[in-house]
Amino acid sequence: MSITDLTALVQDAGKKRDHSQRIELLKKAHVLNAQGEIDSRFFSSEEKDTKSSK
């Protein structure tokens, strides 16, 4: 399967999900915790400078 086909498949699957399915997907990916908030184990609450320090 080419990357183009895979991308189309993922985009199509995303269009068919409702809000509750998206929330569950984010919980399984450990982006959200059980309460539906951003999981502090993987994400900090402080904002970081996204500019390169070159």
N, CA, C and O atoms as a DFTB+ gen file, in Angstrom:
216 C
 N C O
     1  1       0.848      -1.167       0.000
     2  2       0.000       0.000       0.000
     3  2       0.897       1.234       0.000
     4  3       1.835       1.327       0.791
     5  1       0.608       2.167      -0.879
     6  2       1.430       3.371      -0.967
     7  2       1.044       4.357       0.130
     8  3      -0.017       4.240       0.743
     9  1       1.903       5.307       0.363
    10  2       1.634       6.326       1.381
    11  2       0.421       7.161       0.994
    12  3      -0.310       7.626       1.869
    13  1       0.199       7.355      -0.280
    14  2      -0.970       8.104      -0.749
    15  2      -2.255       7.364      -0.402
    16  3      -3.220       7.970       0.064
    17  1      -2.265       6.060      -0.628
    18  2      -3.439       5.253      -0.296
    19  2      -3.676       5.235       1.213
    20  3      -4.813       5.351       1.672
    21  1      -2.603       5.091       1.974
    22  2      -2.705       5.058       3.424
    23  2      -3.227       6.396       3.969
    24  3      -4.069       6.420       4.867
    25  1      -2.727       7.488       3.426
    26  2      -3.181       8.816       3.848
    27  2      -4.661       8.990       3.567
    28  3      -5.395       9.509       4.407
    29  1      -5.103       8.567       2.404
    30  2      -6.518       8.669       2.053
    31  2      -7.376       7.826       2.988
    32  3      -8.463       8.248       3.384
    33  1      -6.898       6.643       3.341
    34  2      -7.625       5.767       4.261
    35  2      -7.779       6.400       5.641
    36  3      -8.859       6.362       6.231
    37  1      -6.706       6.976       6.146
    38  2      -6.729       7.605       7.468
    39  2      -7.642       8.828       7.464
    40  3      -8.404       9.034       8.409
    41  1      -7.574       9.632       6.416
    42  2      -8.433      10.809       6.320
    43  2      -9.902      10.413       6.245
    44  3     -10.749      11.056       6.865
    45  1     -10.205       9.380       5.504
    46  2     -11.583       8.912       5.378
    47  2     -12.103       8.392       6.718
    48  3     -13.249       8.651       7.086
    49  1     -11.263       7.663       7.441
    50  2     -11.665       7.151       8.751
    51  2     -11.915       8.298       9.721
    52  3     -12.823       8.222      10.549
    53  1     -11.122       9.355       9.627
    54  2     -11.285      10.511      10.498
    55  2     -12.583      11.248      10.259
    56  3     -13.170      11.792      11.194
    57  1     -13.032      11.274       9.039
    58  2     -14.289      11.964       8.704
    59  2     -15.499      11.233       9.267
    60  3     -16.541      11.845       9.498
    61  1     -15.370       9.939       9.489
    62  2     -16.497       9.129       9.939
    63  2     -16.617       9.070      11.460
    64  3     -17.606       8.549      11.976
    65  1     -15.622       9.597      12.192
    66  2     -15.649       9.555      13.656
    67  2     -16.487      10.687      14.220
    68  3     -16.450      11.812      13.721
    69  1     -17.244      10.378      15.270
    70  2     -17.952      11.450      15.973
    71  2     -17.092      11.910      17.158
    72  3     -16.002      11.383      17.382
    73  1     -17.584      12.883      17.901
    74  2     -16.805      13.489      18.987
    75  2     -16.391      12.459      20.040
    76  3     -15.234      12.439      20.459
    77  1     -17.306      11.618      20.463
    78  2     -16.980      10.645      21.510
    79  2     -15.937       9.638      21.035
    80  3     -15.104       9.197      21.827
    81  1     -15.969       9.272      19.766
    82  2     -14.960       8.358      19.229
    83  2     -13.594       9.033      19.181
    84  3     -12.575       8.387      19.424
    85  1     -13.565      10.330      18.868
    86  2     -12.295      11.063      18.858
    87  2     -11.706      11.138      20.260
    88  3     -10.502      10.970      20.453
    89  1     -12.579      11.395      21.241
    90  2     -12.128      11.468      22.630
    91  2     -11.524      10.122      23.057
    92  3     -10.457      10.090      23.669
    93  1     -12.195       9.029      22.739
    94  2     -11.688       7.700      23.093
    95  2     -10.354       7.413      22.417
    96  3      -9.462       6.826      23.029
    97  1     -10.213       7.819      21.167
    98  2      -8.960       7.625      20.444
    99  2      -7.825       8.396      21.120
   100  3      -6.717       7.878      21.254
   101  1      -8.097       9.629      21.543
   102  2      -7.088      10.428      22.224
   103  2      -6.739       9.848      23.590
   104  3      -5.594       9.952      24.031
   105  1      -7.705       9.241      24.259
   106  2      -7.420       8.590      25.545
   107  2      -6.536       7.364      25.342
   108  3      -5.599       7.138      26.107
   109  1      -6.831       6.575      24.314
   110  2      -6.012       5.389      24.036
   111  2      -4.586       5.764      23.650
   112  3      -3.643       5.014      23.905
   113  1      -4.441       6.941      23.029
   114  2      -3.115       7.412      22.627
   115  2      -2.401       8.141      23.768
   116  3      -1.288       8.634      23.586
   117  1      -3.037       8.211      24.944
   118  2      -2.488       8.870      26.126
   119  2      -2.268      10.360      25.912
   120  3      -1.390      10.953      26.538
   121  1      -3.049      10.966      25.042
   122  2      -3.037      12.416      24.892
   123  2      -3.959      13.004      25.948
   124  3      -3.655      14.040      26.539
   125  1      -5.093      12.339      26.184
   126  2      -6.031      12.740      27.230
   127  2      -6.032      11.685      28.325
   128  3      -5.824      10.500      28.064
   129  1      -6.271      12.133      29.564
   130  2      -6.381      11.177      30.668
   131  2      -7.835      10.713      30.785
   132  3      -8.664      11.062      29.945
   133  1      -8.145       9.940      31.805
   134  2      -9.492       9.382      31.962
   135  2     -10.559      10.454      32.149
   136  3     -11.731      10.222      31.850
   137  1     -10.161      11.634      32.646
   138  2     -11.111      12.725      32.845
   139  2     -11.293      13.585      31.598
   140  3     -12.084      14.528      31.606
   141  1     -10.575      13.268      30.539
   142  2     -10.687      14.024      29.300
   143  2      -9.822      15.268      29.257
   144  3     -10.030      16.145      28.418
   145  1      -8.850      15.350      30.161
   146  2      -7.926      16.472      30.197
   147  2      -6.580      16.036      29.631
   148  3      -6.274      14.845      29.586
   149  1      -5.781      17.004      29.199
   150  2      -4.465      16.683      28.647
   151  2      -3.659      15.933      29.697
   152  3      -3.585      16.359      30.850
   153  1      -3.060      14.828      29.304
   154  2      -2.325      13.963      30.220
   155  2      -1.012      14.627      30.631
   156  3      -0.113      14.810      29.810
   157  1      -0.915      14.978      31.889
   158  2       0.261      15.701      32.386
   159  2       1.519      14.840      32.420
   160  3       2.620      15.373      32.561
   161  1       1.382      13.521      32.294
   162  2       2.576      12.670      32.278
   163  2       3.386      12.887      31.008
   164  3       4.598      12.672      30.999
   165  1       2.724      13.313      29.939
   166  2       3.399      13.446      28.650
   167  2       3.464      14.877      28.144
   168  3       4.267      15.188      27.265
   169  1       2.619      15.758      28.696
   170  2       2.573      17.141      28.232
   171  2       2.664      18.069      29.432
   172  3       1.984      17.865      30.438
   173  1       3.508      19.088      29.322
   174  2       3.620      20.039      30.421
   175  2       2.606      21.159      30.221
   176  3       2.143      21.398      29.105
   177  1       2.268      21.837      31.299
   178  2       1.292      22.911      31.219
   179  2       1.940      24.240      30.848
   180  3       1.245      25.188      30.482
   181  1       3.262      24.317      30.939
   182  2       3.936      25.572      30.603
   183  2       4.172      25.668      29.102
   184  3       4.426      24.667      28.433
   185  1       4.085      26.882      28.590
   186  2       4.329      27.095      27.171
   187  2       5.831      27.191      26.942
   188  3       6.561      27.785      27.735
   189  1       6.269      26.600      25.856
   190  2       7.685      26.641      25.537
   191  2       7.865      27.454      24.263
   192  3       6.968      27.530      23.423
   193  1       9.024      28.051      24.138
   194  2       9.354      28.829      22.953
   195  2       9.595      27.871      21.807
   196  3      10.455      26.995      21.902
   197  1       8.846      28.025      20.720
   198  2       8.954      27.111      19.587
   199  2      10.001      27.573      18.571
   200  3      10.248      26.880      17.584
   201  1      10.612      28.723      18.799
   202  2      11.624      29.234      17.867
   203  2      12.935      28.479      18.060
   204  3      13.292      28.095      19.174
   205  1      13.616      28.285      16.993
   206  2      14.911      27.609      17.034
   207  2      15.950      28.505      17.704
   208  3      15.928      29.723      17.528
   209  1      16.837      27.917      18.453
   210  2      17.865      28.707      19.136
   211  2      19.206      28.556      18.442
   212  3      20.201      28.181      19.063
   213  1      19.224      28.845      17.172
   214  2      20.475      28.745      16.395
   215  2      21.207      30.060      16.385
   216  3      22.275      30.167      15.783
